[in-house]
C-alpha cells in the first residue's frame, strides 16, 4: 500500500521534473535567441555598410535607391524594423539572401549539413584519439608519451589551420594523390543520389551508392582529420589535467588496495570521474567546430555554414548573417542542454 | 595460534628521491605480526601510514622501499611479481582508509564497489557476488543492506560510508587488515560503533590487524601490542597493557599530555621534543 503510493508519487514527481526541465529549456532557448537576434540585428544596422548599395550598386539613380530602400523597410524606425523581422522570423521567414537570392532558410538547410558532417567527424576523431592520449600522458607523467602529447597539443594550438590545411592538400592530394582534393564530392557523383539528410556520407550510404560514398569519404578525410587534430590537441590536454587530478584521489588508492588491475583502476575508476568535466570540454569544442571552421571550409572549398556566413558578411548580406548566427546560437543551446543531461547521467551527485 | 608469523618486517625503509634531496620517511622499522592486533601510533609525519602503504606495495612514486626482510606468509613482498602482489592486495591483505568521503569512488554505487572487490579475487558470477556483498553489508550492521547496496557514497553518512568501506575491504576474507586511522574522520560516538564492528569482525575471522592511529589511548585499548613511532623510527614497542611502564621519553611525554578525570592539571603539559629522539 505504502509502496504503491510511494512509486506513484515518485512517477508524478519525475513527470513534473521533466516538464519543468522542458519549460526551462524552451525559456533558455527563447531568451538566448532573442538576445542573439537583437545584438546581431542592431550591429548589422549600425555598421557603416549600406545594403541598398550592395543591391543596386553605387551608380544607381537616387529614385531607384530610394525605392529599394523603402522595399527593404530601411526607412522605418529601427525598433519597428526589428519588430517586423521578429514577427517574420517566428513564422520561419528570415528574409532573402541578397547574394544568392534564395530564402535564407533554404540556403542554411543546404549549407548546414556540410558543416555538421565535418564538425561531427572532427569531434569524433578528437575524442577517439585525444582521450586515450590524454589518459596515457597523465598515467605516464613526464615520460616520452607525455612529451609527445605536449608537443602535439602545442603545435595544434599554435600552427595556423590554413597553413596546415594547405600543406596537407599539397602532400596528400597534389603530390601523393592518396585522397581527393577540395569539395565534398566529384561532379560525376553529384547526381547519383538524392539529398535527403544533406549529409553526403549518410545519403549515399543509405541509397547504396558505394562509389559515391567512397568518393565522399576520400574528400572528407583531409578536412576532418585537420579539424580532428585541432580538437584532439585541446581534448588531450584537458583529459591529461583532469586525469592527473583524479589519479591523486584517495579512491584510486582504494581501488589499488582492492587488488584491481592498473587498467581497471585507470579506465574504470579514474576516467569515469574525469569524464564528468570532460563532457563540457567536448561539447564546447564541438560547438566551436560548428561555428568556426571558416578557414578549413575556405581552403577545402567546403560549402558549409562558416563559408556562407563569411561570404554574406563581406557582401553586407545581413539577412543571411542573422540567419546563420541564429543557427549557431541554437546549436550552442542544444549542445549545452545535451552536456547538461550527460552530466547528470555520469555524476550521481548532480541528480 | 600459528607459530609462523604472518608478517615479518625487518629494517624497512621508505625513501623519496625528490629534486631537493632524498627524504627518508620510514627509517629502519622492524616488527613481526601474527594473528594479533598491532597498534602503530605516532604523530603526523612519523611514517606510520607509509609503513602501511609499503606493506601493500603502494608507496607512491617517486618512493623507494628497501628492507632486509619484508615477507607476508613466507612470500617475499619485495621480489614478488606485480601479479602476485595484486592477488595479495585485497585478497589477503586489505586496508581500511581514513575518510570514506574520499576513499569511495563517487560515481559508483556502494554495491558495485563491493562486488568489484570480491570479483577481483574470486571466479564468481554476478548473483553470487551480489549475495556476498549484501551479506557483508549486513555483517557491518547496515540496517537496510539492500537499500545501501544501491546508494552512491555521497548519499550515506560518514559512519555508514566507513562501514561500507570495511565491508568492501573484508569481503574477500583477508588474513591481514591494515586500518589506517579508520575513525579519524568520524565523530566520537560513530567512531566507537565502527571500532566495535571492526573488533567483532577481526575476532570472528581471526585476522591479523595493524591499527594505525595517532590516538595512544584508543590504540592501547584496542590492540595487544603497540609500536610507538617517531620521525620514521620505532622508538618503543610494548604490550598494550603495560603502557604505563613506557620507558621512552616521547611515549612518556605523550602519556603525560592526556588529561585525567581524577586530578585537574592546569595547564596541561605539552610535549617538548628532544632532537636526539630522531637520531
Interface residues (C-beta under 8 A of the other chain):
Chain A: X249 X250 X251 X253 X254 X255 X256 X257 X258 X259 X260 X261 X269 X272 X273 X276 X346 X347 X348 X349
Chain B: X56 X58 X86 X87 X88 X89 X90 X91 X94 X95 X97 X98 X99 X102 X103 X104 X105 X106 X107 X108 X116 X117 X120 X121 X152 X154 X155 X165 X168 X169
